[in-house]
Amino acid sequence: MLRELSRVALVDRTLTEVLTDITRIAAMGIPGAESTSITLIRDDDKAFTAAHHGEMALLADELQYAKGYGPCMDAGRGGVLLRVDDMRDETRWPDYVDHVVAEAGVLSSLSVPLPYQGSSIGALNNYSTKPAAFATPESLRAGLEVAEVIAVAVANADSHWQLGEQARNMRLAMESRAVIEQAKGVLMAQRHVDAEQAFEILREASQRYNRKLRDIALGIVESTQQKPR
């Protein structure tokens, strides 16, 4: 399983594509897993299934989201590993347990938190129709290994997004600076003012009309390019 996980490409792919590959490998490589999913928890504490392999996992996840609690959500929020050997004997989430047994046929589960920057961002969820399917050390070890790979994938996607965002902000800053300089040149020519006075005119117009300085400058530049009627 580790060999398969190491072959999952992280670069130039969406996070959904990467996590879908990981869940497929996890479902085949974690002893006892019949269906696997990845729950991610947003900053507003809303949980969603980022990827899944098998409809049983998706149904079990969504039952927890509807109730607002369950092993995958508690594992993701609290950063603790939660194993349920027999849902029929479980008492921590009574309403969820009743529904997941009746509607999804789940009898045991293993939820492994996803570590990221000193906290947990979600959980790797494994489900089985058999009791005590994850009671072996091999299941636990495999689940922890997959969780680490998921954390790396999320970190990689996050870093890629931040780099892209920084590049976009830098490009916008350069474009804004260029158009402001052009607008200053127009004002200097039209009103016979120096560069500092031209910038002050732009700044005052921005405050007066409650618009961004760049938008004011762009309007001035575009006005010089309009053909006379």
C-alpha positions as CSV (number, residue, x, y, z in Angstrom):
1,M,0.0,0.0,0.0
2,L,2.8,2.4,0.8
3,R,4.3,1.9,-2.7
4,E,1.0,2.7,-4.2
5,L,0.6,5.8,-2.1
6,S,4.1,7.0,-3.0
7,R,3.1,6.8,-6.7
8,V,0.2,9.2,-6.3
9,A,1.1,12.4,-8.2
10,L,0.6,15.6,-6.2
11,V,1.8,18.2,-8.6
12,D,-0.5,19.8,-11.2
13,R,-3.6,18.0,-10.0
14,T,-6.6,19.2,-8.1
15,L,-6.9,18.1,-4.4
16,T,-10.1,16.2,-5.2
17,E,-8.2,14.1,-7.8
18,V,-5.4,13.3,-5.4
19,L,-7.7,12.4,-2.5
20,T,-9.8,10.2,-4.8
21,D,-6.8,8.2,-5.7
22,I,-5.8,7.9,-2.0
23,T,-9.2,6.7,-0.8
24,R,-9.2,4.0,-3.5
25,I,-5.8,2.8,-2.4
26,A,-6.8,3.0,1.3
27,A,-10.0,1.0,0.8
28,M,-7.9,-1.8,-0.8
29,G,-4.9,-1.5,1.6
30,I,-6.4,-1.0,5.1
31,P,-7.4,-4.4,6.5
32,G,-11.1,-4.6,7.2
33,A,-12.1,-1.6,5.1
34,E,-15.0,-2.1,2.7
35,S,-15.6,1.5,2.0
36,T,-13.4,4.6,2.7
37,S,-13.8,8.4,2.7
38,I,-12.0,11.6,3.7
39,T,-13.9,14.2,5.7
40,L,-12.5,17.7,5.8
41,I,-13.7,20.4,8.2
42,R,-13.8,24.0,7.1
43,D,-12.9,27.0,9.3
44,D,-16.6,27.5,10.0
45,D,-16.8,23.9,11.5
46,K,-18.7,22.6,8.5
47,A,-17.7,19.1,7.4
48,F,-17.9,17.6,3.9
49,T,-16.7,14.5,2.2
50,A,-13.7,15.5,0.0
51,A,-13.4,12.0,-1.6
52,H,-14.8,8.6,-1.1
53,H,-14.5,5.0,-2.4
54,G,-17.8,3.1,-2.1
55,E,-21.3,4.5,-1.4
56,M,-21.4,3.1,2.1
57,A,-18.8,5.6,3.3
58,L,-20.6,8.5,1.7
59,L,-23.9,7.6,3.2
60,A,-22.4,7.0,6.7
61,D,-20.6,10.4,6.4
62,E,-23.7,12.3,5.4
63,L,-25.7,10.8,8.2
64,Q,-23.1,12.3,10.6
65,Y,-23.2,15.7,8.9
66,A,-27.0,15.7,9.2
67,K,-26.8,14.9,13.0
68,G,-23.9,17.2,13.6
69,Y,-21.9,14.5,15.4
70,G,-20.4,11.0,14.9
71,P,-17.0,9.3,15.0
72,C,-15.6,10.9,11.8
73,M,-16.6,14.4,12.9
74,D,-15.4,13.9,16.5
75,A,-12.1,12.5,15.2
76,G,-11.7,15.4,12.9
77,R,-12.6,18.0,15.4
78,G,-10.8,16.6,18.4
79,G,-7.8,15.0,16.7
80,V,-8.4,11.7,18.3
81,L,-8.6,8.2,16.7
82,L,-12.0,6.6,17.2
83,R,-12.7,2.9,16.6
84,V,-16.1,1.3,16.8
85,D,-16.1,-2.5,17.0
86,D,-19.8,-3.0,17.0
87,M,-22.3,-0.2,16.2
88,R,-25.1,-2.2,17.9
89,D,-23.3,-1.8,21.3
90,E,-22.2,1.8,20.7
91,T,-23.7,4.4,23.1
92,R,-21.8,7.6,22.3
93,W,-23.9,8.6,19.2
94,P,-27.2,6.8,19.7
95,D,-29.2,8.5,16.9
96,Y,-26.4,8.2,14.3
97,V,-25.7,4.6,15.2
98,D,-29.4,3.5,14.7
99,H,-29.5,5.1,11.3
100,V,-26.1,4.0,10.1
101,V,-26.8,0.3,10.9
102,A,-30.3,0.4,9.4
103,E,-29.6,2.5,6.3
104,A,-25.9,1.8,5.5
105,G,-25.4,-1.6,7.1
106,V,-22.3,-0.4,8.9
107,L,-21.3,-2.4,12.0
108,S,-17.7,-1.2,12.6
109,S,-15.7,1.8,11.7
110,L,-12.2,3.4,12.1
111,S,-11.8,7.2,12.0
112,V,-8.3,8.5,11.9
113,P,-7.7,12.3,12.4
114,L,-5.7,14.2,9.7
115,P,-2.9,16.1,11.3
116,Y,-2.0,19.5,9.8
117,Q,0.1,22.3,11.4
118,G,-0.4,21.2,14.9
119,S,-4.2,20.6,14.6
120,S,-6.6,18.3,12.8
121,I,-8.4,19.3,9.6
122,G,-10.6,16.2,9.2
123,A,-10.6,12.5,9.3
124,L,-9.9,9.3,7.3
125,N,-13.0,7.2,7.6
126,N,-13.2,3.4,7.1
127,Y,-16.4,1.4,7.3
128,S,-17.3,-2.3,7.4
129,T,-20.4,-4.5,7.5
130,K,-18.6,-6.8,9.9
131,P,-18.1,-6.3,13.6
132,A,-14.5,-5.7,14.9
133,A,-13.2,-5.3,11.3
134,F,-10.5,-2.9,12.5
135,A,-9.5,-4.5,15.8
136,T,-6.1,-5.6,14.5
137,P,-2.8,-3.6,14.8
138,E,-2.4,-3.8,11.1
139,S,-5.6,-1.8,10.5
140,L,-4.5,0.9,12.9
141,R,-1.0,1.1,11.4
142,A,-2.3,1.3,7.8
143,G,-4.9,3.9,8.8
144,L,-2.2,6.1,10.4
145,E,0.1,5.8,7.3
146,V,-2.7,6.8,4.9
147,A,-3.7,9.8,7.2
148,E,-0.1,11.1,6.9
149,V,-0.2,10.9,3.1
150,I,-3.5,12.8,3.1
151,A,-2.0,15.5,5.3
152,V,0.9,15.9,2.9
153,A,-1.5,16.1,-0.1
154,V,-3.6,18.8,1.7
155,A,-0.4,20.7,2.7
156,N,0.9,20.5,-0.9
157,A,-2.4,21.8,-2.3
158,D,-2.6,24.6,0.3
159,S,1.0,25.7,-0.5
160,H,0.3,25.6,-4.2
161,W,-2.8,27.8,-3.7
162,Q,-0.9,30.2,-1.5
163,L,1.9,30.6,-4.1
164,G,-0.7,31.1,-6.8
165,E,-2.5,33.7,-4.7
166,Q,0.7,35.6,-4.0
167,A,1.5,35.6,-7.8
168,R,-2.0,36.9,-8.6
169,N,-1.7,39.6,-5.9
170,M,1.7,40.7,-7.2
171,R,0.5,40.8,-10.7
172,L,-2.5,43.0,-9.7
173,A,-0.2,45.3,-7.7
174,M,2.0,45.8,-10.7
175,E,-0.9,46.4,-13.0
176,S,-2.4,48.9,-10.5
177,R,0.9,50.7,-10.2
178,A,1.2,51.0,-13.9
179,V,-2.3,52.4,-14.5
180,I,-1.9,54.9,-11.6
181,E,1.4,56.1,-13.1
182,Q,-0.4,56.6,-16.5
183,A,-3.3,58.5,-14.8
184,K,-0.8,60.7,-13.0
185,G,0.8,61.5,-16.4
186,V,-2.6,62.4,-17.9
187,L,-3.4,64.8,-15.0
188,M,0.1,66.3,-15.1
189,A,-0.4,67.1,-18.8
190,Q,-4.0,68.3,-18.5
191,R,-3.8,70.3,-15.3
192,H,-0.2,71.3,-15.3
193,V,0.6,69.8,-11.9
194,D,3.5,67.8,-10.6
195,A,3.5,64.1,-9.8
196,E,2.8,64.6,-6.1
197,Q,-0.2,66.9,-6.8
198,A,-1.5,64.5,-9.5
199,F,-1.5,61.6,-7.0
200,E,-3.3,63.8,-4.4
201,I,-6.0,64.5,-7.0
202,L,-6.4,60.7,-7.5
203,R,-6.5,60.0,-3.8
204,E,-9.1,62.7,-3.1
205,A,-11.3,61.4,-6.0
206,S,-11.0,57.9,-4.5
207,Q,-12.2,59.1,-1.1
208,R,-14.9,61.3,-2.6
209,Y,-16.5,58.6,-4.7
210,N,-15.7,55.7,-2.4
211,R,-13.9,53.8,-5.2
212,K,-10.5,52.1,-5.4
213,L,-7.6,54.3,-6.4
214,R,-6.9,51.9,-9.3
215,D,-10.5,52.2,-10.6
216,I,-10.3,56.0,-10.6
217,A,-6.9,55.9,-12.4
218,L,-8.3,53.4,-14.9
219,G,-11.2,55.7,-15.7
220,I,-8.9,58.6,-16.4
221,V,-6.7,56.6,-18.7
222,E,-9.6,55.1,-20.6
223,S,-11.1,58.6,-21.0
224,T,-8.1,59.6,-23.1
225,Q,-8.5,56.7,-25.4
226,Q,-12.2,57.3,-26.2
227,K,-12.8,58.6,-29.7
228,P,-14.5,62.1,-29.8
229,R,-18.1,62.2,-31.2
